[in-house]
Amino acid sequence: MGEQPVGRLLWSFSLPALVGMVVTATYNIVDTAFVGRLGHEAIAALTLVWPVQLVMMALSLGVGVGANSLIARLLGAGNEREANHAGAQAFVAAIASALVMMVPLLIWTDPVLRLLGARTDILPLARAYYRVIVWFSPVVFYPMVANNLIRAEGNPLRSMAVMIVSALTNIVLDPLFIYGIGPFPALGVQGAAIATVIASAVAFVLYAIYFAGPKSGYHFRPRDFLPWPRVWARIYAVGAPSMTIQLSGSIASLVANNIICGFGSLPLAAYGVVFRLFSLGVMPCLGIGQGVLPLAAYNYGAGKLGRVRAVVLRGVFAATVITAGFSLLFIAFPGFFALVFNREPDFLRLFAHGLRVAALGFAPVGFIIIATSFFQAVGRALPAMFLSLARQFIFYLPALVLLARFFGVEGFWFALPVADLLSTVASIVWASVMFHQLGIPLVPVRARRA
């Protein structure tokens, strides 16, 4: 990591995570695209449930990231037996978290959906999707944790392959269960939830086969799965920052849903599609960030500050090209993206305008993501946490509440670019100061001639 060409290293480290992130983004994109043919109310129903799915992702991500770090450190110290125990406990902690969350969500289904912003017209649709996702939440939790465990033992390509198979399963099953093709019943939005759960179950089975097979570095014993809260505490202690960041996104989505629901189900549906399209642009940048982090950290620890600079700037360039490209496409061709999801004239008009406005500040988002990875790489937790929360929480929520209050739906759309641009300014200033403090050159240092 300290000698090979930076570009090649960054590509090899980023590609598995990048593909995995894009595959993750396709789940909700595909569900929404197929469901959109049922009407904008169906899209609105999926949008309402999204904050609950974000909570699921937050809890499973907290377990996965914490377990990844703990297991990697144990393996590095040569403690393979304890690493196996930690891996088994990660699965137990994930299932326990899923069950603890599942019970109250099922008991108070309608109150939770109303808290999320559900109105009478879309409550039945939201309930149909929600109950399937919540009932099978342990199946959804498991693959997210298994993905991190496989990466901890240094096998990201295996995890990437499972995620691709799972995503393709979802794509194939969605139209079958939503529209009722052949022997399959037409289940509408509930069918989309069933397809998602089956796709997660496929990943569940593939991961289980891998862990039970000879190619896995893990060797679990039955007693490893006996609950061990002390190990759970070690896992959650490391995973808490990632979990907090993801939970802040759930809170922001909940607030946004409640605000936009006040203007009707049509704006809610348009917002839901915009949110999903933005995730398609953000996810590959998060993958690049996962490649930047270990490379920058290794070279920073080795004192090779020039290579730290090269890694970070190449990551910034790649991520910004992606988000700037998406921004241009969203602004130039909003009608094309709208037609993928729904063809109702009112939806097309509202969505096209909202996407154009929201995309005004999307181009520099790639920079924000890589700046966050840089701060994590050099061990600066505070700026990393602040920038992670800034775009979707610290800047976004105040802008959302104030602009929507005074300017209605128009203000709602402008809150996104306002938060993005404020986060960009904070990222540039903080990263520049940190480069200077650490002695990392902003331009290549060339040897002077005598």
Secondary structure, 3 states (H helix, E strand, C coil): CCCCCHHHHHHHHHHHHHHHHHHHHHHHHHHHHHHHHHCHHHHHHHHHHHHHHHHHHHHHHHHHHHHHHHHHHHHHCCCHHHHHHHHHHHHHHHHHHHHHHHHHHHHCHHHHHHHCCCCCCCHHHHHHHHHHHHHCHHHHHHHHHHHHHHHHCCCHHHHHHHHHHHHHHHHHHHHHHHHHCCCCCCCCHHHHHHHHHHHHHHHHHHHHHHHHCCCCCCCCCHHHHCCCHHHHHHHHHHHHHHHHHHHHHHHHHHHHHHHHHCCCHHHHHHHHHHHHHHHHHHHHHHHHHHHHHHHHHHHHHCCCHHHHHHHHHHHHHHHHHHHHHHHHHHHHCHHHHHHHHCCCHHHHHHHHHHHHHHHHHCCCHHHHHHHHHHHHHCCCHHHHHHHHHHHHHHCHHHHHHHHHHHHHHHHHHHHHHHHHHHHHHHHHHHHHHHHHHHCCCCCCCCCCCC
